[in-house]
Amino acid sequence: MPNPPLTEPGPADGPTTQTQPIVTIPDAQGHSHAKAILFGEHAVVYGAPALAVPLHGLGVQADLFEISGPESRIESQLFSGTVSTAPAGMGPVVAALEAAVNATADAHAEAHPVVELRIRSGIPHSRGLGSSAAVATAIARAVADLRGVELDAAALHGIVQTAETVAHGRPSGIDAWAVAADWPIRFQNHSARPIEVGSPLVFVLADSGRPGSTAQAVGGVRARHDADPVRVGAMIDRLAALSEAAVDDIRAGDRVTIGRHMLEAHELLGHLGVSTPTLDSLVDAATAAGARGAKLTGGGLGGCVLALADGDEAAEELADAMRAAGAPRTWTTEVGPT
């Protein structure tokens, strides 16, 4: 939830005077958004391409205020205090702030700024939506705004990867690219390129209510691959082929084919052991309500389901159906033509 506006007493003009809201304007600001994997989960681990779409309806805002004092502060839903007292869980935030300050320092001779960083995020944690990468991206953009520096894509990616390394150990890089992109991307071997969108694609995202575990899911798929490399390798190859085919399908705006391939990808991910009965029930509810396709998105073993609708009205029906099937929350987003 956004932070409430700061308030302070109004002028002393009688007992009927009420407290008036005063909106504080930040010295700098940065934004980002969530992402969802459309195709390529787990296959990307083996060098295959993956496709990600932006979720503009789930955003992050980072506000910076220059302050006096010995060190910077962080204000967020998870922690409020100085950088030096931040708990380990705030490590990615601290790393993003420090990396962004260092990356923009060459353009200025003055000392590093002392700031209050306020983070407002609507992205749920541990759902495979790129929450930590989106927060780091918003922070990096806010610092660049404060210092009047233009960060190119590579510089921004480097800052976010620094934070993601603290968060995840060995990040692939797809989250760092996807949360900063306005359009779908094709990601492979640490690099990304945008995909043209032929006609609007409306997606409904449904929360399973359970956090996912990417590390556990990747480890499980790896164990299956080691035990049966021919069979599991064939499934990974098919997931890779679906990713490649989807590039042209997105360019053509072919919802029918995209949806059919989403259902096939979900079935394959189920065979790889990363779906759950809850995720399957949400996929079934979406298809029964008229979705072109639906699948888990991200590592699996929890997280979210992504469903493709025919339009805004159809999206409302899909959202209702998936909430009736047990999803505690749904969101709708549109990926428009380039």
N, C-alpha and C positions, 0 to 999 in steps of 0.2 A: 504494500500500500504506500502511496506517496506520503512523505512527511507532511504534517499539518503546517500551515503558515505560522511563523513566529508571531507572537503578540506582545504588546506592551501597553501600559495604560495610556489613554488619551488625555487631552488637556483637562486641567482641573476646572471645569465650568459648572459644577453642581453635582448633587448626589445622583442625578439620573444618567450621568455619563457612563457609557459602557465601554468595555475593553474593545479596541479597534484592531482588526488584523493589519499587520504590516508585512508585506511580502518582501522578503530579502532577495535581492538580485545577485546572483553569483558573479564573480569576476571572470569565470570561464566555465564552459559546459561541454560535455561530450555525451554522445548517444551510441547505442548499439541495439541489437535485437537477437532473439533466439534463432535456432536453426533446427531443421529436421533432416535426417537422412532419408532420401527418397528411394535410392537403390544402392546396394554395394556393401551393406553392413557385413562385417567379418571377412568378406572377400578382399576388402581393402587391406587387411592385415597381410595378405599374401601377394601384395603388389598390384592387385586389380583396381580398376577405377571405382569411385563411389560418387554418387550425385547427391547434393544437398540443396535444400530450398530455404530461403529466408522466411522467418515467422515474424513479420513486422508487428503483429498484434501483441507480441510479448517482448517488451522493451526494457532497457536499462538506461538510466540517466545518472551521470556523474557531475556534480556541481563542485566547483573549487572556489574557496574564499581565501584570499591572502590574509593572514593573521599575524599578530605579534606574539612572540614567545620563542622558546628554545627549540621546539620541534613541532612537526605536523600532527594533526589529529584526524581520526576517522570517525564518521557518524554513519551507522548503518543499522539495519534490523538485527544483525547478529552481534555487533560490538560497537561500543562507544568509548573512545579514549585516545590516548596518544599512541603514535606508531610504535614506540619502544615497549609499550605494555600490551600490544595486540597478541592474542593467543595464536597458537600454531595454526588453527583453522583459518585465520586471516592472512596466512603467509602469502597466498597468491595475490591478494590485494596490495600488501606491502611491497611485494616484488614488482607488481605492475607500476605502482607509483614511483618507486626508485628507478626502475628501468626507463620509464618515460622521462623523468627528470634528467637522467644521465644522457639519454638519446637526444634531448633538445638543448643540452648545455653548451654545445659548441657555438651556437649562434648568439650567445650572450656572455658577457664578461662578468656580470654580477653574480653574487652568491646564489646558491640554490634557494628557491622560494620556500617559505614556511606557510603551509596551507591547512585549511580544514577541508577535508574531502567528505562530501555527503553522497551516499549511494542510495539510489532508489531503483529497485528491481522488481519486475513483475514475472520473472522467469523462475519457475519452481526448481528446486535443487534435486539432483540425483535422478533426473528423468531423461537424460540423454539429449538435452536441448541446448547444450553449450553454455550453461549459466556462468561458469568461471571465466570462459573465454570472452563472453559478452561483457562482463564486468570489467575485465582487463582492457578490452577495446575502448569502452566508454571512458575509462580513466586515462588511457593514452591520448585519446582525442581531446579530453579536457585539458591535460597538461600542455599539449601542443597549442591549443587555443589560448591558454594563459600566456604562453611565451611567444605567441605570434609566429609559430613555426608550422610549415606544411609538411606533414608526414606522408611520404609515399607509401605504396602498398607494402613494399619489402620492409621498410623501417617499422611500420605498424605491426606487421606480422612478427618481426623479431621481438618486439616488446611483449606482445601477447604470448609468444612461445616461451619467453622467460618465465612469465607467470604460470603458464600451463605446466611447465616442467616442475614447478613447486607443487602444483595441484595434483598432477597425475604421474610424474616420474618420467615417462617416455611418450609424450603426446605425438600423435601422427601428424598433426598440423591441420587437419580438416576443419576442426572447430574454429581455429584462429582465422582461417580464410572465410568460412561460411558466415560467421556472425558479423563480419565487416562488409559483406557483399550485398548489393541491392537485388541481385538476380540469382537464379540457380547457378551452381558451379559444378564442374567436373573436376574431381580431385584424384590425383594419382602420383605416387612417389614424391610427396612433399610439395607439389606444385598444383596450382588451380587455374582454371580459365572459365570465364562466364559462358552461359548457355543462353542463346536467344529464345525468347518465349513467343510462340506464334499466336496464341490467344489465351485469355485469362484462365488460370487454373485455381479453383477454389478448394481449399483443403480444410478439413475439420480434424483437429487434434484432440484426442481423448486421453485423459490421465487414467492409468490403471489403478492409481491409489497406492501403488507399491514402488519403492525406489528400485532402479535397475542396478546391476553390478557389472560394469563393462569388463573389469579384470577377471571376474569369475566366469563370465560368458566366453571371453576370448580364450581363457585357459581350458574351458570345457570343449570348445571347438578344436583347439589344438590337440587335446588328448584323443578326440575322435579321429582327427586326421592322422595322427601317429598310429592309431590302432587299425585304421582302414583307409590308407591313403588313396586308393583307387576310387572307391565309392565317394568319400568325402571330397576328394579332389574334383570329381566330376560335378558335384553340387556347387562347389566354389566357382568352378569354371562357368557354370550356368548363371550364377549370380553376376559374374563379371559380364557375361554376354547381355544380360538384361540391362545392366548399367549402360553399356555401349549403345544398345538399341534405343534406350530412352532419350539419348541426346537428340536424335532425329525426331522422335515422337514429340518431345517438348517443343522443338522448333516448329513442328507442324501443328501443334495444339491438338494432338490426337488423344483425346481423353479416353476413348474406348480402349485403345491399345495400352496406354499407360496404366489404366485400371486393371486390365487383365494381367499385365505383367506384375503389378503390385501384389495381386492375389497369389500368383505363382511364386514370387519372392518370399511371401510370408510362409507358404507351404514348405519351401526349401529351408527357411530359417527354423521352422518347426522340426524338420528332420535333423537339423544340426543341434537341436536340443536347447535353443535359446528362447523359444516361445513358452508361454504358460497357459493354463486353462483360462485365466482371466483375460489375457491378451487375445486368445482365440475367440472368446465369447464376445469381445468388443468388435473384432473383425466380422464375426457372424452377424452381429446386430447391425453393423453399418451396411453390409451387403444386403441384408434383408430389407433395409430401409431405402435401398436404391442407390447405394454408393457404386461408382464405377469400379472402384477397387479399394482395398484397405490392407494394411500391414503394420506390423510392429516397426518402430523406428528407433535406431540406436542399438546398443549392445544387447538388449533383451533382458530376460529374467525379471521383468518389471518395466517401469517406464511408461511409454505412451504408444498409442496406435494412431496412425495417420490415414485418413480416409479422403478419397477424391469425390467431390460432389459435382453436379451438373450446373450449379449456380447458387446464388445466395439463398433462395427459397428452399432448394433441396438441401443445402447445408444445415439449415435450421432443423429440418426433419432428421438428418443424420445425427446432429448433436442431441436432439431429444431422445432418439433411439439408443444412443450409446450411454447417455445418462441413465436411462431406464434399465440398461444392462449392467449398471454398477459403476460407471465412470463418475467420480466425484466432481470432476471439472472438465469442461470442453472449451476450446477456443477455435475461432474461424479466421482464416487468413486467405488473402488472394495474392497470387503471384501473377502480375500483369505483364503484358507484352513489352518487350524492349523497344 
